[in-house]
């Protein structure tokens, strides 16, 4: 079938045709490092990782570039509000660079725990200001700018295609627009390329430029850094849907205003994660869209503190297609946790049964190949992770596959899904092998405990759950922990 992607530019599914055969260059908007990433932010990076892994699985050579915004991002995307970095620096009594370093490290820790591959290039805005200045000079030379009130603005009326990504009509926007907060603008939708008259006293980071000493606007950062590493025309640009109407719209205007040609061929945007409106809504965050500015958000660490693994959250996210809004609740997290646990236990069983390990990829049966073909088709269908995940779940349960074949299928599928199933299963087997040895190493209590565990199993089959729970609780009080597995219960001393 070939890879097909939903292109926000045009609002339709399109066949993916790279600029250079066999190679894909793509850029993903990275974090503004003024606070911890919340779990809604992290959805974008799991999506980016799915794209990265899918392109690799399909045989492309890739170059994945992501920015770190450590200057210039105001709380309002339209050049309004406070400088996010300055605001946090003042609150923490630290320098802007200290704040940026702390939250950059925190971001890396989160993506590592989610098993997200590091991009090929991670570029910090503070290290690319000269590239931004060079790009602004091109935009200026092409007649798209004006100075007003000490700042250099992009004049959107000089770019006839302004708003094409978001489907905006500039004439209609101008007719219905209110007077902008920034009275220096000729048009409310104009945006700053370079600030030389700061909105804030004692701006922390400033640079010399042809327009005076100052600092870049937020939008110019992504254009300059993506072009530096991917060239003036590349394949894919990604981000959250909130970037469409302002940030990505402005990126296109300034980039194509500088070069005079198409900048990016495919625009991919992930939907929001929202907190479910029910009695089980997430602690510490109200129902609705997560927002750092309002303090209404959960971090990955907050999930871990409640007993979830980071990969439980990854599985939860993969359970929805990236363009679908996903509702977060603790019940949903419990389901994801249980689903991953079941996958790990099934893979562990296969590892125990497979003598000699996984089968060679070129020696799989038609049944095994069918699962892999369906998995590939799901990925090619606009990165449909729910369909891909379902093929994995079916394959590990299919007794028609030999254990060796099933492990080979798991290996290929998990190279994209990134759930570390083989690693987790090996650890599970190692732990439970130790349990089995300790259960039967001559300990006089072992036989009695085995009998109680068997009695509990019989009670569960008889639907006498009160008795089963009492046995479990009595054993727990004695320091005996029971774990239910696909092969039956096992126990160990805590």
Secondary structure, 3 states (H helix, E strand, C coil): CCCEEEECCCCEEEECCCCECCEEEEEECCCECCCCCEHHHHHHHHHHHHHHHHHHHCCCEEEEEEEEECCCCECCCCCCCCEHHHHHHHHHCCCHHHHHHHHHHHHHHHHHHCCCCCCCEEEEHHHCHHHHHHHHHHHHHCCCEEEECCEEEECHHHCCCCCCCCCCCHHHHHHHCCCCCCCCCCCCCCEEEEECCCCCCCCCCCECCCCCCEEECHHHHHHHHHHHHHCCCEEEEEEEHHHHHHHHHHHHHHHHHHHCCCCEEEEEEECCEEECCCCCCCCCCCCEECECCCCECCEHHHHHHCCCCHHHHHHHHHCCCCCCCEEECHHHHHHHHHHHHHHHHHHHHHHHHCCCCCCCHHHCCHHHHHHHHHHHHHHHECCCHHHHHHHHHHHHHCCCCCHHHHHHHHHHHHHHHCCCHHHHHHHHHHHHHHHHHHHCCCCHHHHHHHHHHHHHHHHHHCCCHHHHHHHHHHHHHCCEEEEEECCEEEEEEC
